[in-house]
Amino acid sequence: MNILKVLLSPLSIIYWMITSTRNKAFDLGLLKQYKSKTPVISVGNLSMGGTGKTPHVSYITSLLSNHKVAIISRGYGRKRKNLIIADSRIHSTRDIGDEPMELLAKFEGDNFTMVVDGDRVKAIKRIEKEHAETQVIILDDGFQHRYVKRSFNLLLTDYNQLFYNDFIIPFGTLREPRKGVKRADAILITKCRSFIDSKERAKIRTQLSKYSNAPVYFSKISYEGFKNEKNKTINYNDSYLVVTGIAKPAPIFEYLKEQSIKFDSITFGDHHNFSTKEIKQIAKKSKPYKGIITTEKDWMRLKETKLKELCSVEIFRLQIGIHFLEDKDKLAFEKQINRLLK
């Protein structure tokens, strides 16, 4: 480990210098920010990923269900690079990515617009031109994309790898120095245990106060049951094959064990695009089981393959949401969001 530190430290220092210089240029106004007349909410993190952005973007979108909402995502892992205003009738995950498709599947309708493009400024201008009725814009994974001025900057940090215990890439997973947290209007500690006592919460808040005075909230992943395309659930006495292609599947495995669900698993990398060969292998391996369990995010990619045709078993999706550890946190957070639209 010490040898690795020696080897990676110079690269981390170089990356630190580059990101620090860039942030300073924005702070001094040398790099310009585009300000939209529409309120902009950014949801992001300091690390490379795995903090639960999509469930939190979904939660905020649900809070704003009475408003016309647009989400902008870069569409990580998609094959096309052009700006797309997503439509489930004509677009696939290869066009827009699995996370935008997951959000589109949940919210698509007259009050919702999904725009996929890496250039947030261009995407906002397109929304302003073609969807001028939009009342709020959400930037998915937007913390480092500073060319857009935002009304509310939400920073997520994983309870299991809090940013103040992490380091700049490539030695750690931080995409910019820790001091970047000062830009946050709120900090949300994600993927918490079901219960964290007041002493530990106070200790975390004390550590965070060294970097920011923003309010701090605590949330956990909420597993909300299983369903297939016919809205049927699993039989907890049967055994299943779990197929995942996400950054951190371990919490799902832990949940299944807690529920005494018997399972074996096949894991792939985050945003994995399944090959024909892999789909055939999954179908073959699933035969001894009563069904396949996967995530909503993975299902967005799997449903576009021939897995359903090749499988003789049902495919179930694990429903995932978020839940605040304390009701007062939930109320305070929702008040911050709702204040933007008054």
C-alpha positions in Angstrom: 0.0 0.0 0.0 2.9 2.4 0.8 4.5 1.7 -2.6 1.2 2.4 -4.2 0.9 5.7 -2.4 4.4 6.7 -3.6 3.5 5.8 -7.2 0.1 7.5 -7.3 0.8 10.6 -5.2 2.4 12.6 -8.0 -0.6 11.9 -10.3 -3.0 12.9 -7.5 -1.1 16.2 -6.9 -1.3 17.0 -10.6 -5.0 16.3 -10.7 -5.5 18.4 -7.5 -3.6 21.3 -9.2 -5.7 21.1 -12.4 -9.1 20.9 -10.6 -8.1 23.6 -8.1 -7.1 26.0 -10.9 -10.3 25.4 -12.8 -12.4 26.0 -9.7 -10.5 29.2 -8.9 -11.1 30.4 -12.5 -14.9 30.0 -11.9 -14.7 31.7 -8.4 -12.9 34.7 -10.0 -15.3 34.9 -12.9 -12.6 34.0 -15.5 -14.7 31.1 -16.6 -18.3 32.3 -17.2 -21.5 30.6 -15.9 -24.8 30.5 -17.7 -27.7 31.7 -15.6 -31.2 30.4 -16.5 -34.4 32.2 -15.5 -35.6 28.7 -14.6 -34.5 27.4 -11.1 -31.7 24.8 -11.4 -31.1 22.1 -8.9 -27.9 20.2 -9.1 -27.4 16.7 -7.5 -23.9 15.5 -7.4 -20.9 14.4 -5.4 -17.2 14.8 -5.0 -16.4 11.1 -5.7 -16.4 9.0 -8.9 -19.8 7.6 -8.2 -21.8 5.1 -6.2 -23.5 7.6 -3.8 -27.0 6.9 -5.0 -27.6 9.9 -7.2 -30.4 8.4 -9.3 -32.7 7.5 -6.3 -32.2 11.0 -4.9 -32.9 12.7 -8.3 -36.0 10.5 -8.4 -37.0 11.5 -4.9 -36.7 15.3 -5.7 -38.6 14.8 -9.0 -41.4 13.1 -7.0 -41.5 16.1 -4.6 -42.0 18.4 -7.6 -44.7 16.3 -9.2 -47.1 19.2 -9.4 -44.6 21.2 -11.4 -43.1 20.8 -14.9 -39.7 19.3 -14.4 -36.8 18.7 -16.8 -33.8 16.5 -15.9 -30.5 16.9 -17.7 -28.1 13.9 -17.7 -25.0 13.2 -19.6 -26.2 9.6 -20.2 -23.2 7.7 -19.0 -22.4 4.6 -21.1 -24.7 5.6 -24.1 -23.4 5.0 -27.6 -24.7 8.3 -29.1 -23.2 11.7 -28.3 -25.8 14.1 -29.7 -28.3 16.0 -27.6 -31.5 14.0 -27.2 -34.9 14.9 -25.8 -35.8 11.4 -24.7 -38.9 9.5 -25.8 -39.3 5.9 -24.7 -41.2 5.1 -27.9 -38.1 5.7 -30.0 -35.0 5.7 -27.8 -33.1 2.9 -26.1 -30.4 2.8 -23.4 -27.8 2.8 -26.1 -29.2 6.2 -27.1 -29.6 7.8 -23.7 -28.1 5.5 -21.0 -29.6 3.3 -18.4 -30.1 5.9 -15.6 -32.0 8.4 -17.8 -34.1 5.6 -19.1 -34.9 4.5 -15.6 -36.1 8.0 -14.7 -38.0 8.3 -18.0 -39.8 5.1 -17.3 -40.9 6.4 -14.0 -41.9 10.0 -14.9 -42.5 10.3 -18.6 -45.5 12.5 -19.3 -46.7 16.0 -20.0 -45.0 17.4 -16.9 -41.7 15.8 -17.5 -38.8 16.3 -20.0 -35.6 14.2 -20.1 -32.7 15.8 -21.9 -29.5 13.9 -22.4 -26.2 15.7 -23.3 -22.8 16.3 -21.7 -23.1 20.0 -22.4 -25.4 21.3 -19.7 -25.5 24.8 -21.0 -26.6 23.7 -24.5 -29.2 21.4 -22.9 -30.7 24.2 -20.8 -30.9 26.5 -23.8 -32.7 23.8 -25.7 -35.2 23.4 -22.8 -35.7 27.2 -22.7 -36.4 27.2 -26.4 -38.5 24.1 -26.9 -40.0 23.6 -23.4 -40.4 27.1 -22.1 -43.1 26.0 -19.7 -40.5 24.1 -17.6 -40.6 25.3 -14.0 -37.5 23.6 -12.6 -34.4 21.9 -14.1 -32.5 19.1 -12.3 -28.9 18.5 -13.2 -28.1 14.8 -12.6 -24.4 14.5 -11.5 -23.8 18.2 -11.9 -21.6 19.2 -9.0 -18.4 19.6 -11.1 -20.3 21.1 -14.1 -19.9 24.7 -13.1 -20.6 26.4 -16.5 -24.3 26.4 -15.3 -25.2 28.6 -12.3 -27.5 26.7 -10.0 -30.2 27.8 -7.6 -29.6 24.8 -5.2 -26.4 22.7 -5.0 -27.0 19.3 -3.3 -23.9 17.3 -2.4 -24.2 13.6 -1.7 -21.5 11.6 0.2 -21.7 7.9 0.9 -21.8 7.1 4.7 -19.5 4.2 4.0 -16.9 6.4 2.3 -17.4 10.0 3.5 -15.5 12.5 1.3 -13.3 13.7 4.2 -11.8 10.2 4.5 -11.2 10.0 0.8 -8.4 11.3 -1.5 -8.0 12.7 -5.0 -8.0 10.3 -7.9 -6.1 8.1 -8.8 -5.1 7.4 -5.2 -8.7 7.9 -4.0 -12.0 8.5 -5.7 -12.4 12.3 -5.3 -12.9 14.2 -8.6 -11.8 17.5 -6.9 -10.4 18.6 -3.6 -12.5 18.3 -0.4 -12.8 22.1 -0.1 -15.1 22.0 -3.1 -17.9 21.0 -0.6 -18.1 24.7 0.3 -20.3 25.2 -2.9 -23.0 22.9 -1.4 -26.3 24.4 -0.2 -27.0 21.1 1.5 -25.1 17.9 2.2 -26.8 14.5 2.3 -25.1 11.5 3.8 -26.4 8.6 1.8 -26.6 4.8 2.2 -26.7 5.1 6.0 -27.5 2.2 8.3 -31.1 2.1 9.5 -30.1 3.7 12.8 -27.2 6.0 13.6 -27.2 7.4 17.1 -27.0 11.1 17.9 -23.4 10.9 19.0 -22.2 9.6 15.7 -24.4 12.0 13.7 -22.9 14.9 15.8 -19.4 13.6 15.1 -20.0 13.5 11.3 -21.5 17.0 11.4 -18.5 18.3 13.3 -16.2 16.9 10.7 -18.3 18.4 7.9 -18.3 21.8 9.6 -14.6 22.1 8.8 -15.6 22.3 5.1 -19.1 23.8 5.0 -21.8 25.4 7.1 -24.5 23.9 4.9 -27.3 21.8 6.6 -26.6 18.1 6.8 -29.1 15.3 6.3 -29.0 11.5 6.6 -30.7 9.1 4.2 -30.7 5.4 3.6 -31.6 3.2 0.7 -35.1 1.9 1.0 -35.8 -1.4 -0.6 -39.5 -1.5 -1.5 -40.2 -5.0 -2.7 -40.0 -6.9 -6.0 -42.2 -6.9 -9.1 -42.2 -8.4 -12.6 -43.9 -7.0 -15.7 -47.2 -8.4 -14.4 -46.7 -6.6 -11.0 -46.3 -10.0 -9.3 -43.8 -10.4 -6.5 -41.4 -13.2 -5.5 -42.0 -16.2 -3.3 -39.6 -15.8 -0.4 -39.2 -19.5 0.0 -37.8 -20.0 -3.5 -34.2 -19.5 -4.7 -33.2 -16.9 -7.3 -30.4 -15.8 -9.6 -29.4 -12.2 -8.9 -28.0 -10.3 -11.9 -26.4 -6.9 -11.4 -24.4 -4.4 -13.4 -24.1 -1.6 -10.8 -21.2 0.1 -9.0 -21.8 -1.4 -5.5 -24.1 -4.5 -5.4 -23.0 -5.6 -1.9 -25.9 -3.7 -0.1 -28.4 -5.5 -2.3 -26.9 -8.9 -1.4 -27.0 -7.9 2.3 -30.7 -7.0 2.0 -31.5 -10.3 0.3 -29.7 -12.2 3.1 -31.6 -10.2 5.7 -34.9 -11.3 4.0 -33.7 -14.9 4.1 -33.9 -15.1 0.3 -31.8 -17.9 -1.1 -29.8 -16.7 -4.1 -26.7 -17.0 -6.3 -25.3 -14.0 -8.1 -23.7 -12.9 -11.4 -22.1 -9.4 -11.3 -20.9 -7.1 -14.0 -19.4 -3.7 -14.1 -21.4 -0.5 -13.7 -23.5 0.4 -16.8 -22.5 -2.9 -18.4 -23.9 -3.5 -21.9 -24.8 -7.2 -22.0 -23.5 -9.1 -25.0 -25.5 -11.8 -26.8 -23.1 -14.4 -25.3 -23.6 -13.1 -21.8 -27.4 -13.1 -22.1 -27.3 -16.7 -23.3 -25.1 -17.6 -20.3 -27.5 -15.8 -17.9 -30.5 -17.6 -19.4 -28.8 -21.0 -19.1 -27.7 -20.4 -15.5 -31.2 -19.3 -14.5 -32.8 -22.6 -15.3 -32.5 -24.2 -11.8 -34.0 -21.1 -10.1 -37.5 -19.8 -9.7 -36.6 -16.5 -11.2 -34.1 -13.8 -11.8 -33.8 -10.7 -9.6 -32.2 -7.6 -10.9 -32.3 -3.8 -10.3 -34.5 -1.3 -12.1 -31.3 0.3 -13.6 -30.1 -3.1 -14.9 -33.6 -3.9 -16.2 -33.5 -0.9 -18.5 -30.6 -2.6 -20.4 -31.7 -6.2 -19.9 -35.2 -5.7 -21.3 -33.7 -4.6 -24.6 -32.0 -7.9 -25.0 -33.4 -11.4 -25.8 -33.3 -12.5 -22.1 -37.1 -12.7 -21.8 -37.3 -14.9 -24.9 -34.5 -17.2 -23.8 -35.5 -17.5 -20.1 -38.0 -20.0 -18.8 -38.2 -18.1 -15.5 -39.7 -14.8 -14.4 -37.6 -11.7 -14.1 -38.2 -9.5 -11.0 -36.9 -6.0 -10.3 -36.0 -4.8 -6.9 -37.6 -1.5 -6.2 -35.3 1.1 -4.7 -36.0 4.4 -3.1 -34.6 6.6 -0.3 -35.8 7.3 3.2 -34.6 10.0 5.6 -33.4 8.7 9.0 -35.2 11.5 10.8 -38.6 13.1 10.0 -37.2 16.5 10.9 -34.5 16.0 8.2 -37.1 15.1 5.6 -39.2 18.2 6.4 -36.2 20.5 6.4 -34.9 19.2 3.1 -38.3 19.4 1.4 -38.7 23.0 2.7 -35.3 23.9 1.0 -36.5 22.4 -2.3 -40.0 23.9 -2.2 -38.6 27.3 -1.3 -37.0 27.5 -4.8 -40.3 27.6 -6.5 -41.9 30.4 -4.5 
